Amino acid sequence: MDSPRESRDSVLVIGAGIAGLATALRLAHAGLAVTVLERAAEVGGKMRTLPSKAGSVDAGPTVLTMRPVFEELFDSVCESLSSHLDLIPEAILARHWWHDGSTLDLHADPAASEAAIEDFAGPRAAADFRRFSARTKALYEAFDAPMMQSATPSQFDLTMRVLRQPSLIAAMQPHLTLAQSLKRAFKDARLAQLFGRYATYVGGSPFAAPALLGLIAHSEARGVWRVKGGMHRLAQTLRQLAEARGATFVTNADVSRIEMQNGRIAAAHTSAGARYAANSIVFNGDPRALQTGLLGDAAKPAVPVKATEPRSLSAYVYAFAATPEGADLHHHNIFFARNPRAEFDPIAAGQMPDDPTLYICAQDRGTGSTPPPLERFEIIMNGPPRSRTDSQEKPQCQTRVFETLAQFGLTFSPEPPPKALTTPEEFNSLFPASQGSLYGRSPHGLTASLARPTARSKITGLYLAGGGAHPGAGIPMATLSARHAAEAILQDRTSTSMSPKTATRGGMSTASAKMAPARSRSSAS
């Protein structure tokens, strides 16, 4: 059967992850007829939750960074971010733990972080931190506009940016990996290990990612917020705002094929037999699903192989409720491996890490109130991309994670059941064709960021948005990709129109921002 919307202004958004939701909101505000197709019963994509005896537990992203990106999104549709969401600033960015018994808090206040580092490792380490912070700030500010804010970044534009500011060459350290750069930057190996973690925020290893990725540290230093009620509140709010502007959401809708006619997009078909005609389609899923033919052979040319390979990291993710005992946890906590090579070398070989670093979000901590007896936790251990089933993987992960934490004196009662764990293979099932990679294409290599597909695919009328597209992984980046996709659709619609230009309802902001339930091929980040 055909859907009722078949006008030139009709747009389908396949996948209701953060990018799909933001794209739908922008386009509905601009007056287009928007239908969002999502296979799951709820929207959010990787911004998902799991039930527990203490209530819903975040099982995906846990923090909001780059707040101006979200302020611009809400401003562009004549709304205020603060009037819809209660964002709580984190005074402590994260608490870090090492096997030697040392701990370190990084703070939202740079001066407080510097003082904490001096207490932790001495004045020389504090001086190293000052220099590192200045370098990453310069890199972030230099590449924000030509890279993240640009819909179509180019090697030429980036080269010209560097030529106008030659000091960036030394700051970029183009021939070094992030791990090599940090070894030079910090005499204390613990600090090098700490800041090497930022490569994993975009699915990479510090031993293979370029030194340029050190700029991620500055994006976090600019501020971290928690969303009151959980990160899923952001997804729910975007859906409500889009629906208020006329967007239609169809959940439990598994898109199985994209149809083309006369060389351009015509419709999307669901596994239930529904046909949704549209002039434009935004695919908010892993671009590899298109490239491998998961949505039909007609869509395969949309994305080249080099835009999806090699793959980024995956993860083992626990979401559960328990009573902790031992370590004095804050909201965000990182328990470091003894040897980072023992973590990343096995992952590079496709294996579970021997000596993992573990991230714990203690969702009921850091609020200023005494946590309840039964608290909510998310634990993340990095892992390799994988699409096969291993019957021993969950027991092995359970042993590795909780024996490691016990070495730090941290235990949980009760330990979570197997159903509380999502493995790389299960992420592949949630996000088909992803191979479990949570960040799309790997960030390894100096020009890897330029290899990602941009908003306009190679098929007329088919657009991309999400963590697998430019500018990359993470909630802020995926939200920026939605802006790029929406602007591309509106620009292309105007350029092909034979009628006089008229103002569309609500308009469309083109100004630059100032600065992971079952899923399927129709799901996204």
C-alpha positions, 0 to 999 in steps of 0.5 A, spaced: 500 500 500 502 507 498 502 512 504 498 518 503 504 523 502 506 523 495 508 531 494 514 534 491 515 536 498 514 530 502 521 527 505 522 520 508 527 520 514 529 512 515 531 511 522 529 516 528 536 516 532 538 523 534 540 525 527 534 523 524 530 526 529 533 533 528 533 532 521 525 531 521 524 537 526 528 542 521 524 540 515 518 540 518 519 547 521 521 549 514 514 546 512 515 540 508 511 533 509 516 529 513 515 522 515 519 518 520 520 510 519 523 507 525 523 499 526 523 500 534 517 501 538 521 508 541 525 513 538 532 514 540 537 510 536 543 509 540 540 513 545 537 508 548 535 505 555 534 499 558 529 497 564 531 495 571 529 495 578 531 502 579 528 505 573 530 506 566 538 506 565 541 509 560 545 504 555 548 509 550 551 516 551 551 519 558 553 526 557 551 532 553 557 536 550 558 542 545 552 545 548 551 551 542 550 545 537 543 544 541 542 551 542 542 552 535 538 547 533 532 549 538 533 556 536 533 554 528 526 552 530 524 558 534 524 554 541 529 555 547 533 549 549 533 551 556 525 551 556 524 544 554 530 540 557 533 541 564 541 541 563 545 540 569 553 542 568 558 537 571 563 540 576 567 534 575 568 532 568 570 525 570 574 521 576 579 517 574 582 511 577 589 507 576 591 500 579 597 503 583 591 507 588 592 514 585 585 517 583 584 524 579 578 528 578 578 533 572 574 539 573 569 544 568 574 549 571 581 549 568 584 552 574 581 546 578 584 541 573 591 544 573 591 544 581 588 537 581 594 535 576 599 538 580 597 535 587 597 528 583 603 528 579 607 535 581 608 542 578 611 539 571 605 535 570 601 541 571 605 545 566 605 539 561 597 540 562 597 547 560 601 546 554 597 541 552 590 545 553 593 550 549 595 546 543 588 542 543 584 549 544 588 552 538 586 546 534 579 545 536 578 553 534 582 552 527 578 546 525 571 547 527 569 552 522 572 548 516 571 541 518 565 540 523 561 546 521 562 545 513 557 541 510 563 539 505 570 539 508 575 539 503 583 537 503 584 544 499 580 548 504 584 545 510 590 546 507 589 553 506 587 554 513 593 551 515 597 555 511 594 561 513 596 559 520 603 555 520 603 554 527 598 549 526 603 544 523 607 543 529 600 543 533 597 537 529 603 533 529 601 530 522 606 524 523 604 522 530 599 518 533 595 520 538 599 515 543 606 518 540 604 525 541 601 524 548 608 521 550 611 527 548 606 531 551 606 528 558 612 525 562 607 522 567 605 516 563 598 516 567 596 522 564 598 520 557 594 514 558 588 519 560 588 523 554 589 517 550 582 515 552 579 521 547 580 517 541 575 512 543 570 517 543 570 517 536 571 509 536 579 509 535 585 507 538 590 512 541 595 507 538 593 508 531 589 515 531 592 521 529 595 526 534 590 531 531 584 527 535 587 531 541 582 536 540 577 532 542 579 533 549 578 541 548 570 539 546 569 536 553 573 541 557 568 547 554 563 543 558 559 537 560 552 537 562 547 531 564 540 531 562 535 531 567 531 525 566 536 521 562 539 522 555 533 519 552 529 525 554 533 529 548 530 524 543 523 524 546 523 532 546 525 532 539 520 528 537 515 532 540 517 538 537 517 535 530 510 532 531 508 539 533 510 541 526 506 536 522 511 530 522 509 523 522 512 518 526 511 510 524 514 506 529 515 498 528 516 500 521 522 496 518 525 499 512 527 493 507 528 497 500 529 503 497 526 504 490 528 508 485 525 511 478 528 514 473 535 515 476 532 518 483 529 516 489 522 514 489 519 511 495 521 506 501 518 499 502 517 496 509 518 489 510 510 489 512 509 491 505 507 498 506 510 503 500 512 510 502 513 515 496 517 521 497 521 526 493 527 525 498 529 520 503 534 521 509 538 515 511 539 515 518 543 509 519 550 506 518 552 508 511 555 501 510 547 498 510 547 502 503 553 500 501 552 492 502 545 492 499 541 491 505 536 496 503 536 493 496 541 493 490 538 500 487 541 504 493 548 500 493 552 506 489 550 511 494 556 510 498 563 508 496 566 502 500 572 507 502 567 511 506 565 505 510 571 501 511 575 500 516 570 499 522 571 503 528 571 500 535 565 497 538 563 495 546 560 491 551 555 495 555 552 493 561 546 497 564 543 495 571 541 496 578 545 494 584 548 496 590 555 498 590 561 497 595 568 500 595 570 505 591 567 512 592 564 513 585 562 520 582 557 521 576 563 519 571 568 514 572 574 511 568 578 505 571 584 504 567 588 498 565 595 497 567 597 497 560 594 500 555 597 496 550 593 490 553 587 493 552 588 495 544 592 490 541 587 485 543 582 489 540 586 490 534 586 483 533 579 482 534 579 479 541 576 482 547 581 486 551 585 482 556 586 488 561 580 493 560 579 500 561 572 501 564 568 507 564 562 507 569 556 512 569 553 512 576 547 515 574 544 517 581 551 520 583 554 527 583 547 530 584 548 533 591 543 528 594 545 521 597 544 516 592 538 511 593 540 504 596 539 501 589 543 505 584 543 505 576 549 504 572 552 503 565 559 500 564 562 500 558 568 496 555 571 497 548 571 491 544 572 490 536 567 490 531 564 483 530 558 480 527 558 473 529 555 469 535 560 467 541 556 463 546 562 464 551 563 471 550 558 474 555 560 469 561 567 471 559 565 479 559 562 478 566 568 475 569 573 480 566 569 486 567 567 485 575 574 481 576 577 488 574 573 492 578 574 488 584 581 489 583 580 496 585 575 494 591 569 496 587 563 490 587 556 490 586 550 486 589 547 483 585 552 483 579 548 484 573 544 478 569 547 476 562 541 480 559 543 487 562 549 486 557 549 488 550 555 485 546 558 487 539 554 482 535 548 484 539 550 491 537 550 489 530 543 486 530 541 492 533 544 496 527 544 492 521 551 492 517 554 496 522 558 490 524 557 492 531 561 498 530 558 504 534 562 510 530 561 508 523 568 508 519 574 508 523 578 515 525 585 512 524 589 516 519 590 523 518 585 524 513 580 519 515 575 524 517 575 526 510 573 519 507 566 519 511 560 520 506 557 527 506 550 529 507 549 528 499 549 521 497 551 519 490 544 518 488 539 524 487 534 525 492 538 520 497 541 524 503 545 521 509 545 523 517 548 520 523 554 518 526 557 514 520 556 521 516 560 527 516 562 530 521 562 524 525 560 520 531 557 522 537 551 526 539 553 533 537 556 531 531 550 527 529 546 533 530 551 537 526 550 532 520 542 533 521 543 540 519 547 539 513 542 534 511 536 539 512 540 544 509 542 540 503 535 538 502 532 545 502 537 548 497 536 542 492 529 543 493 530 551 491 535 550 486 530 545 482 524 549 483 521 552 477 516 557 481 518 563 484 521 563 491 517 564 497 518 564 504 517 557 507 513 556 514 518 557 519 524 558 515 531 555 515 537 557 519 543 556 515 548 560 520 553 556 523 553 554 530 557 557 535 561 553 538 549 506 541 529 495 544 531 492 537 533 496 532 534 494 524 536 497 518 531 503 519 535 505 526 540 510 527 544 514 531 
